[in-house]
Amino acid sequence: MFENLNKRLGKLNVIDIGLVKWACVVFGIILCKIFPQLININYSILVLLLLALSALPTYKFWIKN
């Protein structure tokens, strides 16, 4: 299953990946419009979530050979 997904991801270029990131940002804005109580989350929790979600990609890009 993952081999097929990796093969399909190889077809994407930098612009496609950037568009996916912006689509995720817009999705987050839509979620905050639907559930306004999400805006009241403590910033420290958001920073911890950001670090947890970015740890593996950062490791693979900068550290792993």
C-alpha positions in Angstrom: 0.0 0.0 0.0 2.7 2.5 1.0 4.8 1.7 -2.1 1.9 2.7 -4.3 1.4 5.9 -2.4 5.1 6.7 -2.6 5.0 6.1 -6.3 2.1 8.4 -6.8 3.7 11.1 -4.6 6.7 11.0 -6.8 4.5 12.7 -9.5 4.0 15.8 -7.4 6.3 18.8 -7.8 7.1 21.6 -5.3 4.1 23.7 -6.5 1.7 20.8 -5.9 3.0 20.3 -2.4 2.7 24.0 -1.7 -0.9 24.0 -2.9 -1.7 21.1 -0.6 -0.3 23.0 2.3 -2.4 26.1 1.5 -5.5 23.8 1.2 -4.8 22.6 4.7 -4.5 26.2 6.0 -7.9 27.0 4.4 -9.4 23.8 5.9 -8.2 25.0 9.3 -9.8 28.4 8.8 -13.1 26.7 7.8 -12.9 24.5 10.9 -12.4 27.6 13.1 -15.4 29.3 11.4 -17.6 26.2 12.1 -16.2 25.7 15.6 -15.3 29.1 17.0 -14.3 27.5 20.4 -11.2 26.2 18.7 -9.8 29.7 18.6 -9.8 29.8 22.5 -7.2 27.0 22.7 -4.1 27.9 24.8 -1.1 28.9 22.6 1.2 26.5 24.5 -1.0 23.5 23.4 -0.8 24.7 19.8 3.0 25.1 20.0 3.3 21.5 21.4 1.0 20.2 18.7 3.0 22.0 16.0 6.3 20.5 17.3 4.9 17.0 17.6 3.5 17.1 14.1 6.6 18.5 12.5 9.2 16.4 14.4 9.3 13.4 12.0 9.3 15.4 8.7 12.0 17.7 10.1 14.1 14.7 11.2 13.8 13.0 7.8 14.6 16.2 5.9 17.5 17.6 7.9 19.1 14.8 9.9 18.5 11.5 8.3 20.8 10.6 5.4 
